[in-house]
C-alpha cells in the first residue's frame, strides 16, 4: 500500500511536470551551493610530509566549527579562557546549522528548527536565556513568541488533499486507529521502563534500551504486531527526518527514543498525559543558521575559516595540529595545551593517528547519511489543493522527500507572496546514495523535486525562478543497531552522578589521547542541536579545566 501511494503520488507529479515546457524548466536558474565538496575531499589526497609554513601557539585549538565547536568556544569564553582558535573547513561556521539567502530571502541550508528544550538540556536553556529567547516572568519561563513557530505549523498531503498534522488520520479505518493506540501504549510503557532524555549524555542506559538497540525498528514493530501501512509510513518518515534513514535501517532504540525522549506519541482523540504537551518549536527564516551566527559573532579573529585539518598528535607538552590554509595555500602548525576535536567520527579517525586503534576502527565504520536540501525561490504564492491551510512544514504522504518548509512563514505579512521553499531529502547511509548525490547534475535534482512536488502544486515550476541545492555527503551519523552499545562502552564513566572535572575529562577524552576532548553529535549516535551543543559545551569546560556548572 505504501508503494501504491508512492506510485500514485509520483505519477501525478510526473504528469504535472510533463505539462511544463522544457523552456520553463531551463528558465529556472540555479546550481549547487553552500558546500565546497572538494575541500573535504582533500583528505583523500596523499599528504606529503613537509615543514610548516608558519607555526602558531594557543592554549586550546578547536578543530571543527559546527554547533559543537561553537559551543566549545563559548564555554571557553565563559570560563575566562580567551586564548583559543577555532578552525573551520567552510567559509562560515555552523556545520549543518547554517543559513543562506536566495535573491534576498533568508533560508536554511540544513537544520531549520529547535524544539523548546526540556530540563535535561539545561545548557541549551542557558544559551537561549543568554540570547534573549527565554525569560522568567511571574516565576515561569516564557519564550519569545516572535521566535516560536507560528500556526498553522504542519500539514500532510494525503489522499489528494491537505490535512492538519503529519499523522495520517482523515479517512483511515478503525484497524489503523487501533494500531495508533497500540503504539502509543508501547511508547508509554517504554518510558516507564527506562529514562529517555535529550541529550543522552544525561541518560543512564537501561538493559531494555540496550536490547532495543540490538534490533531494527522495523523488526521490533513486527514483533509487536504493528503492520499498518499508515503507521509504518509515519514512523519511517519520523526516522528519516531525525536520523537520515528509515525504520529498516535505524535501531528500535532510536525509533522509540524519538517519541519517548520528548512528548510521547498520542493517538487521535487521546489527550496527552500531564507534562507531555508539545512545548513548541523555535525557528527562523534561515533556520538554525540564526543560532550559529549568534554563537560565531563573538569569536572575531579566533574563528579561522577555510582550514583543512589533516593531523592532530600529542606532544610532550600538549598537542600539535596541522591544517592547510586554503586561502593562503600554506601549511599551518598549531601548538596548544589542549584540543577540542569537533569533527565527525569518520574524519576524526583519519586525523588522529595516535588514538586507540579500536576506537578509530569503530569510528571509520560509523554510517553517515547523505542529505539534499534545495531552496526554491518563488515569484508569487502557489495555488493550493483543498484542505488544511499552507503551513510552516508541508509533507507529502508516500513521498521520497521529507516535504518543505516556508522560509517566510514567520513573517507577519498579511497576504502570501514571493518566498523560498526549503525542500529536504534524506538519501540514507549507503555509498551508492552518496555517489548518486554527488555525481548527478543539479538539473537532475531540479527535475526530480519539481516532479515530486507537482502533485499538490502543479504550478510550482512556472512560479519558480531559482533553485539552489546543498549536498551533504556525510550529513549525520545514523543510529543503526549496535550504536547505543558502542556509546555505552566508550568512555566508561558514571553519567548518573554529578560530574567532577576529572570525570568530565574521562568522559570526553579521545581514547589514547588524554589532552584531546571529543565533541560532536556523532558521539551521541544521532545529530540534533541539543546533543552537539551539550557535548561541545562540556568539552570546552574540560579544555579550560573548569568544573561543569
C-alpha positions as a printed NumPy array, in Angstrom:
array([[  0.   ,   0.   ,   0.   ],
       [  2.874,   2.371,   0.692],
       [  4.312,   1.551,  -2.714],
       [  0.924,   2.139,  -4.392],
       [  0.615,   5.525,  -2.696],
       [  4.141,   6.395,  -3.763],
       [  3.445,   5.429,  -7.37 ],
       [  0.209,   7.414,  -7.465],
       [  1.929,  10.458,  -5.969],
       [  4.879,  10.081,  -8.31 ],
       [  2.671,   9.632, -11.364],
       [  0.737,  12.788, -10.565],
       [  3.981,  14.668, -10.131],
       [  5.421,  13.439, -13.416],
       [  2.216,  14.323, -15.247],
       [  2.312,  17.787, -13.699],
       [  5.939,  18.245, -14.738],
       [  5.22 ,  16.896, -18.219],
       [  2.797,  19.789, -18.646],
       [  5.715,  22.221, -18.31 ],
       [  7.729,  23.127, -21.362],
       [ 11.428,  22.441, -21.468],
       [ 11.817,  26.182, -21.84 ],
       [ 10.071,  26.682, -18.474],
       [ 12.463,  24.273, -16.743],
       [ 15.555,  25.691, -18.396],
       [ 14.428,  29.178, -17.448],
       [ 14.91 ,  28.283, -13.772],
       [ 18.326,  29.48 , -12.635],
       [ 20.32 ,  27.633, -10.007],
       [ 23.05 ,  25.192,  -9.178],
       [ 24.913,  23.687,  -6.238],
       [ 25.662,  25.961,  -3.292],
       [ 26.868,  26.078,   0.281],
       [ 29.282,  23.147,   0.471],
       [ 32.76 ,  23.059,  -1.048],
       [ 32.945,  19.301,  -1.651],
       [ 36.492,  19.475,  -2.956],
       [ 37.75 ,  20.83 ,   0.383],
       [ 36.661,  17.812,   2.364],
       [ 37.999,  15.509,  -0.324],
       [ 41.482,  16.951,   0.161],
       [ 41.86 ,  14.419,   2.976],
       [ 41.795,  11.697,   0.334],
       [ 44.939,  13.111,  -1.235],
       [ 48.318,  11.736,  -0.141],
       [ 49.752,  14.433,   2.093],
       [ 53.469,  14.738,   1.716],
       [ 55.462,  15.315,   4.882],
       [ 56.673,  18.887,   4.824],
       [ 57.729,  21.555,   7.252],
       [ 55.014,  24.014,   8.246],
       [ 54.992,  27.41 ,   6.588],
       [ 54.005,  29.025,   9.866],
       [ 53.783,  27.874,  13.496],
       [ 51.228,  29.382,  15.854],
       [ 50.591,  28.825,  19.555],
       [ 47.453,  28.946,  21.659],
       [ 46.071,  27.359,  24.813],
       [ 43.259,  25.428,  23.105],
       [ 42.71 ,  24.696,  19.451],
       [ 39.228,  23.644,  18.325],
       [ 39.048,  21.504,  15.201],
       [ 35.656,  21.978,  13.55 ],
       [ 33.215,  24.878,  13.578],
       [ 29.841,  23.147,  13.695],
       [ 27.498,  23.619,  16.646],
       [ 29.74 ,  21.501,  18.912],
       [ 32.852,  23.523,  18.064],
       [ 30.996,  26.813,  18.502],
       [ 29.628,  25.606,  21.851],
       [ 33.144,  24.69 ,  22.978],
       [ 34.357,  28.171,  22.051],
       [ 31.517,  29.738,  24.05 ],
       [ 32.318,  27.541,  27.069],
       [ 35.965,  28.615,  26.93 ],
       [ 34.937,  32.274,  26.858],
       [ 32.548,  31.801,  29.776],
       [ 35.353,  30.117,  31.718],
       [ 37.577,  33.148,  31.164],
       [ 39.815,  31.41 ,  28.626],
       [ 40.212,  33.679,  25.589],
       [ 43.424,  32.117,  24.282],
       [ 41.991,  29.724,  21.706],
       [ 41.488,  29.299,  17.984],
       [ 38.659,  27.59 ,  16.109],
       [ 39.469,  26.099,  12.681],
       [ 36.583,  25.586,  10.22 ],
       [ 36.607,  23.907,   6.802],
       [ 33.948,  26.087,   5.126],
       [ 33.887,  29.855,   4.75 ],
       [ 31.333,  30.217,   7.552],
       [ 30.844,  28.288,  10.781],
       [ 27.744,  26.315,  11.713],
       [ 28.118,  22.921,  10.059],
       [ 24.659,  21.524,   9.313],
       [ 23.126,  24.576,  11.006],
       [ 23.926,  27.314,   8.531],
       [ 21.751,  29.67 ,   6.556],
       [ 21.906,  31.416,   3.201],
       [ 19.909,  33.871,   1.1  ],
       [ 18.353,  33.259,  -2.308],
       [ 17.726,  36.516,  -4.173],
       [ 17.465,  38.399,  -0.916],
       [ 15.3  ,  35.955,   1.059],
       [ 16.974,  34.195,   4.008],
       [ 16.524,  30.42 ,   4.181],
       [ 18.154,  27.387,   5.856],
       [ 20.922,  25.256,   4.399],
       [ 20.282,  22.473,   6.901],
       [ 18.627,  22.211,  10.323],
       [ 15.653,  24.548,  10.462],
       [ 14.24 ,  24.37 ,  13.998],
       [ 14.97 ,  23.712,  17.658],
       [ 12.323,  22.163,  19.917],
       [ 11.856,  24.142,  23.114],
       [ 14.354,  22.258,  25.32 ],
       [ 13.38 ,  20.361,  28.43 ],
       [ 15.214,  20.459,  31.745],
       [ 17.607,  17.683,  30.661],
       [ 19.074,  20.173,  28.152],
       [ 19.884,  22.827,  30.733],
       [ 22.992,  24.077,  28.877],
       [ 20.814,  24.76 ,  25.834],
       [ 18.307,  26.503,  28.086],
       [ 21.126,  28.721,  29.394],
       [ 22.085,  29.625,  25.819],
       [ 18.513,  30.6  ,  24.943],
       [ 18.331,  32.783,  28.049],
       [ 21.615,  34.419,  27.087],
       [ 20.258,  35.154,  23.591],
       [ 17.07 ,  36.686,  24.997],
       [ 14.84 ,  33.922,  23.682],
       [ 13.516,  32.96 ,  27.097],
       [ 12.974,  34.836,  30.344],
       [ 11.333,  34.224,  33.68 ],
       [  8.034,  36.042,  34.163],
       [  5.982,  35.693,  37.342],
       [  8.028,  32.64 ,  38.307],
       [  7.542,  30.818,  34.984],
       [  9.753,  30.546,  31.925],
       [  8.385,  32.151,  28.785],
       [  9.779,  32.067,  25.247],
       [  9.752,  34.986,  22.834],
       [  6.699,  34.396,  20.652],
       [  8.37 ,  36.053,  17.672],
       [ 10.742,  33.087,  17.524],
       [  8.207,  30.34 ,  18.251],
       [  6.831,  28.622,  15.149],
       [  3.631,  30.333,  14.106],
       [  0.406,  28.451,  13.376],
       [ -0.511,  26.597,  11.27 ],
       [  2.578,  24.536,  11.949],
       [  2.334,  21.345,   9.864],
       [  0.137,  19.561,   7.357],
       [  0.124,  16.359,   5.28 ],
       [ -0.899,  15.864,   1.627],
       [ -2.872,  12.637,   1.933],
       [ -5.405,  11.085,  -0.464],
       [ -5.365,  14.126,  -2.742],
       [ -5.901,  16.867,  -0.183],
       [ -4.199,  18.517,   2.796],
       [ -4.93 ,  17.501,   6.395],
       [ -3.784,  19.12 ,   9.643],
       [ -0.864,  17.36 ,  11.328],
       [  1.514,  14.746,   9.923],
       [ -0.067,  11.553,  11.289],
       [ -2.479,  10.213,   8.615],
       [ -5.959,  10.445,  10.157],
       [ -8.527,  11.528,   7.591],
       [-10.304,   8.542,   6.094],
       [ -8.309,   5.858,   7.928],
       [-10.207,   2.878,   9.275],
       [-10.677,   1.513,  12.8  ],
       [ -7.849,  -1.012,  12.362],
       [ -5.396,   1.814,  11.724],
       [ -6.65 ,   3.805,  14.711],
       [ -6.278,   0.703,  16.884],
       [ -2.638,   0.372,  15.834],
       [ -2.053,   4.041,  16.631],
       [ -3.39 ,   3.38 ,  20.14 ],
       [ -1.246,   0.246,  20.444],
       [  1.933,   2.135,  19.545],
       [  1.037,   4.946,  21.96 ],
       [  0.687,   2.38 ,  24.76 ],
       [  4.054,   0.821,  23.896],
       [  5.802,   4.206,  23.987],
       [  4.22 ,   4.928,  27.385],
       [  5.392,   1.52 ,  28.622],
       [  8.926,   2.173,  27.372],
       [  9.006,   5.446,  29.319],
       [  8.049,   3.609,  32.486],
       [ 10.81 ,   1.051,  31.955],
       [ 13.684,   3.476,  31.256],
       [ 14.645,   7.132,  31.186],
       [ 14.871,   8.663,  27.697],
       [ 16.476,  12.082,  27.586],
       [ 17.774,  14.707,  25.193],
       [ 20.735,  14.937,  25.372],
       [ 21.659,  11.349,  26.102],
       [ 24.769,  12.479,  27.997],
       [ 22.405,  12.728,  30.99 ],
       [ 20.927,   9.29 ,  30.448],
       [ 21.82 ,   6.193,  32.492],
       [ 21.322,   3.427,  29.957],
       [ 18.997,   0.599,  30.961],
       [ 19.165,  -3.002,  29.788],
       [ 15.843,  -2.643,  27.992],
       [ 17.322,   0.183,  25.911],
       [ 20.374,  -1.891,  25.015],
       [ 18.011,  -4.683,  23.961],
       [ 16.131,  -2.222,  21.731],
       [ 19.48 ,  -1.1  ,  20.319],
       [ 20.255,  -4.668,  19.223],
       [ 17.457,  -4.865,  16.619],
       [ 15.973,  -2.918,  13.732],
       [ 12.991,  -0.697,  14.435],
       [ 11.015,  -2.432,  11.682],
       [ 11.701,  -5.834,  13.29 ],
       [ 10.582,  -4.536,  16.692],
       [  7.382,  -3.192,  15.159],
       [  6.773,  -6.578,  13.581],
       [  7.213,  -8.292,  16.943],
       [  4.539,  -6.007,  18.37 ],
       [  2.134,  -6.776,  15.517],
       [  2.326,  -3.214,  14.19 ],
       [  1.912,  -3.73 ,  10.463],
       [ -0.443,  -0.906,   9.479],
       [  0.858,   0.942,   6.365],
       [ -0.158,   4.403,   7.599],
       [  1.524,   3.947,  10.973],
       [  4.649,   2.492,   9.413],
       [  4.854,   5.308,   6.872],
       [  4.616,   7.901,   9.637],
       [  7.283,   6.218,  11.773],
       [  9.521,   5.801,   8.725],
       [  9.081,   9.497,   7.937],
       [  9.982,  10.482,  11.525],
       [ 13.139,   8.363,  11.429],
       [ 14.215,   9.714,   8.043],
       [ 13.585,  13.239,   9.284],
       [ 15.588,  12.918,  12.52 ],
       [ 18.121,  10.19 ,  11.722],
       [ 18.597,  10.295,   7.945],
       [ 17.335,   6.724,   7.401],
       [ 14.079,   4.829,   7.835],
       [ 12.707,   2.051,  10.023],
       [ 14.523,  -0.66 ,   8.033],
       [ 17.884,   0.916,   8.915],
       [ 17.74 ,   2.521,  12.381],
       [ 17.567,   0.646,  15.667],
       [ 14.421,   0.136,  17.717],
       [ 16.009,   2.267,  20.44 ],
       [ 16.308,   5.185,  18.011],
       [ 12.705,   4.85 ,  16.864],
       [ 11.353,   4.694,  20.408],
       [ 13.693,   7.412,  21.692],
       [ 12.302,   9.812,  19.049],
       [  8.972,   9.854,  20.916],
       [  9.856,   8.769,  24.459],
       [ 12.515,  11.454,  24.949],
       [ 10.144,  14.338,  24.252],
       [  6.34 ,  14.355,  24.204],
       [  5.404,  10.719,  23.695],
       [  3.022,   9.522,  20.987],
       [ -0.687,  10.289,  21.12 ],
       [ -3.328,   8.526,  19.085],
       [ -6.087,  10.695,  17.59 ],
       [ -8.635,  11.639,  20.216],
       [ -6.357,  10.827,  23.147],
       [ -5.303,  13.697,  25.394],
       [ -1.591,  13.99 ,  26.268],
       [ -0.555,  12.964,  29.763],
       [  0.486,  15.805,  32.111],
       [  3.913,  17.04 ,  31.038],
       [  3.619,  15.545,  27.537],
       [  2.153,  18.606,  25.846],
       [  4.32 ,  19.825,  22.985],
       [  6.192,  22.891,  24.176],
       [  6.608,  24.329,  20.686],
       [  9.423,  24.911,  18.213],
       [ 11.857,  27.771,  17.771],
       [ 12.548,  28.642,  14.157],
       [ 13.852,  31.453,  11.956],
       [ 13.814,  32.228,   8.209],
       [ 17.402,  30.911,   7.952],
       [ 16.645,  28.012,  10.32 ],
       [ 19.28 ,  27.173,  12.904],
       [ 21.663,  29.361,  10.948],
       [ 20.346,  32.127,  13.213],
       [ 21.714,  30.276,  16.245],
       [ 25.084,  29.515,  14.663],
       [ 25.513,  33.185,  13.719],
       [ 24.892,  34.242,  17.319],
       [ 27.473,  31.721,  18.531],
       [ 30.081,  32.743,  15.943],
       [ 29.672,  36.515,  16.267],
       [ 31.76 ,  36.996,  19.47 ],
       [ 34.728,  34.968,  18.204],
       [ 36.191,  37.563,  15.845],
       [ 39.682,  36.659,  14.65 ],
       [ 39.704,  33.498,  16.756],
       [ 37.457,  31.903,  14.111],
       [ 39.619,  30.854,  11.18 ],
       [ 37.693,  29.606,   8.15 ],
       [ 38.965,  27.734,   5.112],
       [ 41.168,  25.309,   7.1  ],
       [ 41.538,  21.605,   6.317],
       [ 42.648,  19.815,   9.481],
       [ 44.941,  16.999,   8.385],
       [ 46.739,  15.763,  11.55 ],
       [ 46.398,  16.067,  15.348],
       [ 49.023,  14.391,  17.559],
       [ 50.182,  14.511,  21.155],
       [ 53.489,  16.088,  22.093],
       [ 55.442,  16.182,  25.308],
       [ 53.857,  19.497,  26.299],
       [ 50.401,  19.245,  24.712],
       [ 49.094,  18.732,  21.196],
       [ 50.167,  19.629,  17.69 ],
       [ 47.7  ,  20.238,  14.865],
       [ 48.499,  20.693,  11.181],
       [ 45.975,  22.448,   8.955],
       [ 46.022,  23.546,   5.348],
       [ 45.082,  27.215,   4.893],
       [ 43.149,  27.139,   1.622],
       [ 43.151,  30.887,   1.042],
       [ 46.892,  31.394,   1.562],
       [ 47.853,  27.945,   0.269],
       [ 50.124,  27.237,   3.208],
       [ 50.526,  24.67 ,   5.966],
       [ 49.855,  25.961,   9.473],
       [ 51.102,  24.181,  12.575],
       [ 49.256,  24.867,  15.814],
       [ 50.879,  24.062,  19.144],
       [ 48.451,  24.002,  22.066],
       [ 47.982,  22.564,  25.53 ],
       [ 44.54 ,  21.144,  24.731],
       [ 42.48 ,  20.288,  21.676],
       [ 38.721,  20.013,  21.228],
       [ 38.041,  17.632,  18.352],
       [ 34.648,  18.728,  16.991],
       [ 34.854,  16.669,  13.81 ],
       [ 32.633,  13.861,  12.5  ],
       [ 33.9  ,  10.441,  13.53 ],
       [ 34.983,   9.364,  10.055],
       [ 37.19 ,  12.452,   9.795],
       [ 38.478,  12.307,  13.374],
       [ 39.644,   8.73 ,  12.815],
       [ 41.739,   9.864,   9.846],
       [ 43.434,  12.84 ,  11.515],
       [ 44.119,  11.26 ,  14.938],
       [ 46.829,   8.666,  14.242],
       [ 47.639,   8.25 ,  17.944],
       [ 44.096,   7.477,  19.081],
       [ 43.144,   3.995,  20.28 ],
       [ 43.074,   1.717,  17.225],
       [ 39.806,   0.045,  18.177],
       [ 38.116,   3.426,  18.584],
       [ 39.449,   4.553,  15.195],
       [ 38.191,   1.38 ,  13.546],
       [ 34.705,   1.824,  15.013],
       [ 34.728,   5.498,  14.037],
       [ 35.519,   4.682,  10.413],
       [ 32.67 ,   2.173,  10.31 ],
       [ 30.016,   4.536,  11.711],
       [ 27.438,   5.046,   8.914],
       [ 26.566,   8.588,   7.875],
       [ 23.532,   9.602,   5.829],
       [ 23.665,  11.696,   2.692],
       [ 21.229,  14.611,   2.52 ],
       [ 19.985,  17.078,  -0.059],
       [ 18.494,  20.485,   0.764],
       [ 17.01 ,  22.555,  -2.067],
       [ 15.888,  26.165,  -1.722],
       [ 13.266,  27.122,  -4.312],
       [ 12.73 ,  30.857,  -4.925],
       [  9.093,  31.55 ,  -5.828],
       [  7.993,  34.782,  -7.507],
       [  4.437,  34.504,  -6.176],
       [  2.255,  32.317,  -3.975],
       [  1.312,  28.83 ,  -5.161],
       [ -2.17 ,  27.592,  -5.876],
       [ -3.219,  25.053,  -3.281],
       [ -5.147,  21.809,  -3.102],
       [ -8.212,  21.587,  -0.83 ],
       [ -7.898,  21.053,   2.9  ],
       [ -5.614,  22.484,   5.567],
       [ -4.075,  25.898,   5.021],
       [ -0.436,  26.404,   3.942],
       [  1.79 ,  25.666,   6.938],
       [  5.374,  26.035,   8.021],
       [  6.069,  22.309,   7.451],
       [  4.374,  20.664,   4.453],
       [  4.793,  16.905,   3.881],
       [  3.604,  14.545,   1.135],
       [  2.437,  11.059,   2.11 ],
       [  4.434,   8.348,   0.322],
       [  6.986,  10.846,  -0.966],
       [ 10.712,  10.011,  -1.114],
       [ 11.404,  13.502,   0.211],
       [ 10.585,  14.99 ,   3.6  ],
       [  8.499,  17.86 ,   2.29 ],
       [  9.312,  21.541,   2.521],
       [  9.246,  24.454,   4.949],
       [  8.286,  28.014,   4.05 ],
       [ 11.144,  30.374,   4.884],
       [  8.762,  33.348,   5.257],
       [  6.213,  31.545,   7.403],
       [  7.483,  33.513,  10.42 ],
       [  6.863,  36.84 ,   8.697],
       [  3.84 ,  38.927,   9.658],
       [  2.832,  39.78 ,   6.084],
       [ -0.967,  39.73 ,   5.634],
       [ -1.005,  38.256,   2.1  ],
       [  1.177,  35.353,   0.834],
       [  3.571,  36.251,  -1.942],
       [  7.128,  35.602,  -3.018],
       [  9.038,  33.261,  -0.752],
       [ 11.594,  30.433,  -0.581],
       [ 10.544,  26.829,  -0.031],
       [ 13.253,  24.671,   1.574],
       [ 12.909,  21.056,   0.439],
       [ 14.612,  18.183,   2.279],
       [ 15.503,  14.655,   1.239],
       [ 17.468,  12.075,   3.267],
       [ 19.17 ,   9.631,   0.912],
       [ 20.384,   7.156,   3.528],
       [ 23.848,   5.929,   4.547],
       [ 24.813,   3.803,   1.528],
       [ 27.828,   4.548,  -0.658],
       [ 25.57 ,   4.295,  -3.725],
       [ 23.28 ,   7.029,  -2.391],
       [ 26.256,   9.277,  -1.654],
       [ 27.761,   8.686,  -5.086],
       [ 24.413,   9.388,  -6.752],
       [ 24.063,  12.63 ,  -4.812],
       [ 27.492,  13.878,  -5.811],
       [ 27.562,  12.594,  -9.405],
       [ 24.183,  13.824, -10.655],
       [ 23.97 ,  17.311, -12.233],
       [ 21.891,  19.889, -10.417],
       [ 19.304,  19.762, -13.216],
       [ 18.547,  16.127, -12.31 ],
       [ 17.602,  17.161,  -8.785],
       [ 15.683,  20.16 , -10.127],
       [ 13.506,  17.941, -12.309],
       [ 13.16 ,  15.262,  -9.609],
       [ 11.926,  17.528,  -6.84 ],
       [  9.678,  19.565,  -9.134],
       [  8.041,  16.329, -10.287],
       [  7.572,  15.198,  -6.702],
       [  6.032,  18.456,  -5.53 ],
       [  3.851,  18.872,  -8.642],
       [  1.164,  16.589,  -7.133],
       [ -0.022,  19.231,  -4.626],
       [  1.411,  22.171,  -6.61 ],
       [  1.056,  21.767, -10.403],
       [  2.008,  25.444, -10.893],
       [  5.289,  25.117,  -8.967],
       [  7.653,  25.026, -11.966],
       [  6.02 ,  28.074, -13.564],
       [  6.448,  30.134, -10.388],
       [  9.984,  29.024,  -9.511],
       [ 12.74 ,  31.394, -10.606],
       [ 15.767,  29.804,  -8.949],
       [ 16.783,  26.594,  -7.132],
       [ 19.951,  26.372,  -5.011],
       [ 20.87 ,  22.833,  -3.983],
       [ 23.035,  21.991,  -0.971],
       [ 24.55 ,  18.494,  -0.862],
       [ 25.793,  16.791,   2.301],
       [ 27.654,  13.592,   1.507],
       [ 28.088,  12.724,   5.208],
       [ 25.423,  14.836,   6.915],
       [ 24.819,  12.876,  10.109],
       [ 25.54 ,   9.629,  11.887],
       [ 22.753,   7.061,  11.578],
       [ 21.842,   5.161,  14.792],
       [ 21.881,   1.659,  13.342],
       [ 21.63 ,  -1.384,  15.667],
       [ 24.616,  -1.534,  17.984],
       [ 25.226,   2.225,  18.085],
       [ 23.984,   2.692,  21.636],
       [ 26.082,  -0.226,  22.865],
       [ 29.196,   1.425,  21.468],
       [ 28.306,   4.672,  23.22 ],
       [ 27.72 ,   2.84 ,  26.492],
       [ 31.121,   1.156,  26.238],
       [ 33.066,   4.359,  25.496],
       [ 34.05 ,   6.073,  27.593],
       [ 33.482,   4.184,  30.835],
       [ 32.152,   6.935,  33.099],
       [ 29.223,   7.002,  35.51 ],
       [ 26.818,   9.531,  33.981],
       [ 24.32 ,   9.264,  36.818],
       [ 26.418,  11.278,  39.258],
       [ 27.293,  14.952,  39.197],
       [ 30.406,  15.205,  37.071],
       [ 33.649,  16.493,  38.516],
       [ 36.281,  17.874,  36.16 ],
       [ 38.215,  14.602,  36.391],
       [ 35.142,  12.583,  35.43 ],
       [ 34.289,  15.105,  32.735],
       [ 37.759,  14.754,  31.233],
       [ 37.45 ,  10.983,  31.292],
       [ 34.004,  11.131,  29.729],
       [ 35.107,  13.222,  26.777],
       [ 38.779,  12.366,  26.227],
       [ 39.622,  10.662,  22.938],
       [ 40.746,   7.114,  23.844],
       [ 44.527,   7.131,  23.919],
       [ 44.689,  10.946,  23.801],
       [ 44.05 ,  12.459,  27.263],
       [ 44.649,  16.058,  26.106],
       [ 42.087,  15.812,  23.297],
       [ 38.363,  16.066,  24.028],
       [ 35.885,  14.733,  21.502],
       [ 32.86 ,  16.984,  20.973],
       [ 30.465,  16.076,  18.196],
       [ 26.888,  14.801,  17.945],
       [ 28.355,  11.629,  16.384],
       [ 29.273,  10.599,  19.931],
       [ 25.552,  10.512,  20.733],
       [ 24.73 ,   8.317,  17.757],
       [ 22.477,  10.852,  16.032],
       [ 22.554,  14.515,  15.097],
       [ 20.399,  17.11 ,  16.82 ],
       [ 21.296,  20.559,  18.149],
       [ 20.959,  19.63 ,  21.827],
       [ 23.43 ,  16.734,  21.522],
       [ 26.034,  18.73 ,  19.619],
       [ 25.768,  21.802,  21.823],
       [ 25.92 ,  19.905,  25.119],
       [ 28.94 ,  17.856,  24.093],
       [ 30.713,  20.952,  22.812],
       [ 29.95 ,  22.878,  25.994],
       [ 31.288,  20.108,  28.243],
       [ 34.4  ,  19.654,  26.084],
       [ 35.114,  23.386,  26.301],
       [ 34.883,  23.229,  30.093],
       [ 37.197,  20.212,  30.158],
       [ 39.737,  22.02 ,  27.977],
       [ 39.578,  25.047,  30.263],
       [ 39.926,  22.846,  33.36 ],
       [ 36.692,  24.147,  34.844],
       [ 34.003,  22.3  ,  36.767],
       [ 30.662,  21.897,  34.976],
       [ 28.031,  24.175,  36.479]])
